[in-house]
Amino acid sequence: MAKGIIVYVTRTGNSRKLAEMTSRETGFPVHEIQDLVNRKGIVGWLNAGFQASTKKATPILEQPVQLTDLDTIILVYPIWASSVCPPIRTWLNQHKEELRNTQFGLLVSNLGSPGERARAAFEREFYPLKAFEVIREKETETEKLSIIKNFVKLLGL
């Protein structure tokens, strides 16, 4: 049986919901990364996109987590400027040694833009992905669950 964790960051709560739905499908626990940068309002939103597109790592807060015995990491986060969101970048850099032999799945949420550029940005900067899916915020709960089930299947879980 696979041992894994779902790591997420959220600005509006949408990624938290997706992480929890994915947890119900996989049995993996969820682990929140708290973004310590204020991203409220239009200025926060613009800053998020700028920091993502310029590959910034930003301060985070997280609870201690054991990663060395896991074989699967599922990342859930919003697409910002078709890039890796800065809190995830920080987390991946901080845990690089522990994650070396782990398979990755990436589940991203967005408002409608294509997700392939976000996938390519992640794989260029970090690791190859075993599974990737995009969930648009406007999709119904049934559609989201269907996408998550397909995603879990792609991971071989």
N, C-alpha and C positions, 0 to 999 in steps of 0.2 A: 504494500500500500504506500502511495506517495506521501511524503511529508512536506508540507509547504506552509506558506503564509501569504496573506494578502496585505500589501502595503499600499496605503492611499494617502493622498492629500486632497483637500477640498477647499474651495473658496465660498461656494454657495450651499453646500450640502449635497449636491447631486452625486458627486463621486463617492461620498459616504454611503449613499443608498445603493449604488452599483456594487461597492465593495461588500456590503451586507448581503445583497442578493447572490453574489458570487460565492460568498462564504456558505450560504445555505446549500448551494449546489456542490461544493467541494468538501465541506467539512473543515476547511482551513480557518484558523483564527484571523481576525483583522488587526492591523497595526497602523495606527494613525500617526502621520508625520504632521506636526503643527508648524505652519508657516509663521514665522515671527515678524514678517513684513506686513504692514498695514496695506491691504489691497481693496479697501472700501472705496466706492464711488468710481467716477470716471478716471480720476488720476491714478487710483490703485490699479484699475483695469489696464490703463495704458502702460503703467510701470511694469506690470506683470508681463505684458507682451514684449516690451523693450528688454527686460532682463532675460526672458526666455530666448529671444532672437540673438542676443549677444553672449549667450552661454554663461550667464552669471550663476554662481552658486550663492544662495542666500541663507541666513541663519534659520535653524529649525530647532524644535524641541520634540523629543520622543522619549517614550519609556524604554528601559533596557529590553533587549530582545535577543534571543539565542538564534543565530542564523547558521552556525557551522554544520549542523546535522540535516539541514533541509535540502531537498532536491528540486523544489519548485518555488519560485517567487512570482507572484502575480502582482503587477503594479497597476494601480487604477488612479488616473488623474485627468484633469481637463487639458485639452489642447490649448496652449497659449502660443500664438505666432508660429504654428506648425513645428514647434520645437519641444524639447524636454522641459517641463516646468522646473524652475529653479530649486524649489524645495526637494524634489526628487533627485535632481542633479547632486545636491549637497549630500543627500542620504546615500546615494550610490557611491559617491567618492569616499565618504566616511567608512563604508562597509566593504570596500573593494576587495580586500583580502578574504573576507568571509564568504564572498559571493562567487569566487573564482570558478567553482565546478557546479554551478547551479543552472537549471534551465529557467528561462524567463518567458512569461506571458505578459502582454501589455494590452490593457483594456482602457481606451480613452473615451472621454465624452466631449461633445462639442455642440455648437449650435447649427451645424450644417455643412461646414467646409469639409473637403475630402481629407481623409486621415493618412493617406500614404506618405505624405511628406513628414508627418510626425513619426511614422514608423522608421523611415529612412534616417531621420535625424537621430533617433534613439540608437539604431544599429551602428551608425557611423561613430557615434561618441562612446557607446558602451558595449553591448553584447548582442549577439544574434538572438532573434526571437523565435521561440517554438510556436507561439500563437499570437495573433493580433486581431483585435476587433475594435470597431468604432461604434459607439452608441450615441445617437443624436438625442438631445434633451427632449425634443418634441415627440419622440416615439412613445407609444403606449407601454404600460407595464408588461403586457403580454408580449409585445415585440422585443422589449428589453430582455425579458426572460429567455425568449427564443435565441437571441444573439448570445447571451451568456451560456446557455446550454451548448451551443455550437462551439464557442470559445473553449469551454471545458473539454469538449470532445477533441478539439485540435491539440490540446495539451496532453491528451492520452490519459486523462483521469477518469 
